[in-house]
């Protein structure tokens, strides 16, 4: 059976409903062995379903994702690939639900050209003389690290589907003041980040994102996605790979791994933690006029 729906172009003043009606989880009954005993027990499983994105003139994108936040996933996937710069670049999204997979057909506005991302450092890297000196900024660095640990705790509070299933990755986007701007969960760590980026893009909040927290390791492709969104600090619960550290060092990104309840590894550019400690909530005027150019 196939269900098809046409979704009109974006209207950022109005929140967007999820495109997918499917559930994030499914119930199961299993045989469990524990402490020398066998017995049946209920369990909650994370859902996984195929999604295909078709854009005229482009190769199809095939994803295996947790159903839910599909519009945001599509926006994030197209943005991090450089196919769009904003939700306004999309003329129409048509979704067809099949038994085996979901097909999303995207029509881009006429005259749209591929995004040419500059291979330069992050726009908010700042001049060297503007960065806090390491010796003078130890207190600020510590305060910034403590703030990041607080954000980690808030991140875990958001992981409701993961707590139910144990199968989900999460991605959160924060303003430097600690304001949570977007959060998403998915069976795939790349999908979770794309969903979060797509959510911020859909609500025109991406320019306010200063840092991202991921439940996964910091693989190269995740680092590239965060750079495409202009994110200055990328932190993960697990380790960073060597290519990610090399890329972050060269492009001015602060990369933080092994983000635990009481500590972390700071791989590159620790000075941003000092800036994080001084961050306050933006004024409405500053938030309205803030603009960020994405880079890879």
N, C-alpha and C positions, 0 to 999 in steps of 0.2 A: 504494500500500500504506500502511496506517495502523497504527501501533503506539501503544497507549494504556497508560498506567500511572498508578495512583493513589498519591500520596505522602502518608503520614500527617503529622499535625501535627508541629511542630518539637520536638526534644529537644536542648536546647543542650549537654548534657553529652557528646554524641556528635557527631563531625565529620560533615558532610553530603557525600555523593557528588554529583558533577555529574549533572544531569538529562539532559543531552544526550549521546548517544553519538557525535555527528558530530565530525569532525576539525577542528582550527583551520586547517589548511593543505591545499593540493592541489599536486600536481606537474604541470609543464607543460614542453613543449619549444618553443622559440621561435627565430626568426631574429634574430641580433644583428649590428649594424654597429658596428665600433669600429676606429679607426686605419686607415681605408681598406680594411678587410676585412669580408666577410660570412661568417657561419658559424652553424650550429645550436648551441644551447646549452641545457642544462636550467635550469629556474627553479622557484622555490617561490612559490606564490600564496596570498594570504590569502583565507579563505573568507568568504562573505557569504550569509546565509540569513534569510528572513523569520520573525518571531515575533509572534504575536498573543496578548495577555493579555486574558482576559475575567473580569470581576468582576461578579456580579449587582448591578443597579442603577447601574452605571457605564458610560460609553462605553468601547468596546474601545480598547486601546492597541496600536498597530502599530509595530514596530521592525524595522529591518534590522540584524542583529548578526552577529558572529562566533560560531558555535556553541561552547558550552563555558561553564561557570559560569552556566548558565541559571537555576538556583534563586536564586543571588545577584543576578542581573540583575532577576528578578521582585521580589525583596524590596526591592532598592534603588529600582526604578522606582516601586513602590507607596509606599515610605517618603517619597521626595522629592516625591511628589505629595500627601502628607498623608493617604493612605488608610489607612495603618497606622502604629503607633508602635513596634512590635517584632515579631519573628518569631512571638511567641506569639499575635498577633492572627489568624493564619491557621489555619483548621481543617483544610484539605486543599488540595493542589495536584494537579491531574490534567494530564498531558502527553500530547498526541497528536502523533505525528510523521507528517507528510504529505510527499509528494515535493516540493511547492512551498514549504511553510512548516511551522512548528511552532505548535501551538495549546496554550496553557496556560490552564486554567480554575482559578480561585482561589475557594475558599469561605472567607469570613471568619466568624469566630465570631459567634454571634448577639448582638444588643444592641450591637454595635460602632458607634460614632458617628464621623463624619469628624473628623479632627484639626483643632483650632482653634489655629493657630500665631500667636503674638503678633507684632505688627509693632514689636518693640523691638530694642535693640542686643543683641549676643551676651552670653550670661550671664557669660562669663569676661573681659569687658572690664575690670573692675576700676575702682576709684576713681582719679580723676586724681592724687591725692596718693600713690597706691601705685605709680605708674609711674616708671621711672627718668628723671631729668631728662636732656635731650638732651646738654648739655655734660658732665655727669658720667658719662654712660653710653656715650661713644664707643667705649671699649675693649670693653664688653660688646656693643654693636651689631656691632662688627667680628667678635667671636668668634661671635656668633649667625649672622652672614652666612656665616662659614667653615663652621659646622656645616651650614647649609643647602646649601652647595656639596658637602659630603661626602655628604649625603643624595641630591643629584642624581646623583652618581657611583654610588651604590648602586642608585638607580632604573634607571639605564641597564644595570646588570648584570642586572636582572630582566627586561629587554625581549627575551626569547629569541625570541618569535614575530615581533616587529618586526625583529630582526636577520636572521631567516631570510627575511622577505617584504618588508620596507620599507613595509608597508601598515597597520601597527597603531598605534593610540593607546594610551597607558598611563596608569594612575592608581594612585598609591600613597598610603596613609594611614599616618602615623607618630605615635608618641608623642613628646613633646618631648625625651625622652632620646635619641632616635634609633632606638628600637625600631620595626621595620616590622611593622605590624598587619594590613595587607591590601594586595594588589596584583592588578591585573587588566589585561588587554589586550583590545582590541576594535577592529573596523574603524571604529566610531563613538566619538568622544570622550565623548559623553554616556553611552553604554552603558558605557564603561570606568569612569567615575566611579560610575555606578549599581551596577555589579558590585562595585567595591571597597567601597562603602557597604553593600551587601547582605551581603558577606562579613563585615564587622565587625559588622553587625546580627545575623547568624546565630550568630556566636560570642560575642555579648554583649560586644563590645569597643568599640563606638562611643563610649561615654562616655570612653574613654581617648585618643581621637584628638585631637591638637592641631594637626596640619597636614596638608595634602594637596599632593602634587606631581603636575602633569599635563604630558603631553607637548605639549599643544595651546595655542592662544591662550585667554585668559580671557574667554570670552563671557558675556553676562549670565545665561543659563540655567545655566551651570556654576557661576557665583558663587552663584546662588540655591540650587542643590542643596547646595553646601558649607555655606551658611548654615543650611539646613534640618537638616543634620547637626550643627550647633553647632561647626563647625571654625573656629578663630581665624585661621589662616594659610593662604592659598591661593597657591601658586606655580605658574607655568607656563613652559614653554620659550619661548613666543611672547609677544606683546604682550597687554595688557588693552584691552578696548573702553571707550569713554567712559562708557556707562551702568554698566558693572561697577565702574569707579573711583568713580563717584558713589554707587552703592549701598554699596560697601565702606566708603567714608568715613563715610557716614551711620549705618551699622550697627555700626561698630567692628571691622571685619575688616581684617587686614593683607593687602594684595594685592601680589604680587610677580610681575613679568613679565620676559621675556628672561633667564630663568635659564640662564646659560651656564656653561661650566666654570670661568671666572674672574671672573664678575660677574653683576649683576642690576639691575633697576629696581625700586625700592621705592616704590610708588604711594601707599600709605596706612598710617597707624599703625605707624611703624617701631619703636616702643617694644617691640613683642612680640619682636623679634629679641634685645633685651637679656634678656628673660625666657627666651628659648630658650637663650641661653648659660648660664643658671643652672639649667636643667632637669636633674633627675636621675631615675633610674628610680623609679616609685612603689613604695611598700611593698605587700605583698599586701593589707593591711587597707585602705589607701587605694584600691587598685584595686577592691576588693570593694564599697566603699560610695560610690564616686564616681557621681554622677548628673548628667546634663546635659539641660537642656530645649532642644529644637531651636527655632530661630527662622527666620523669613524676613523 
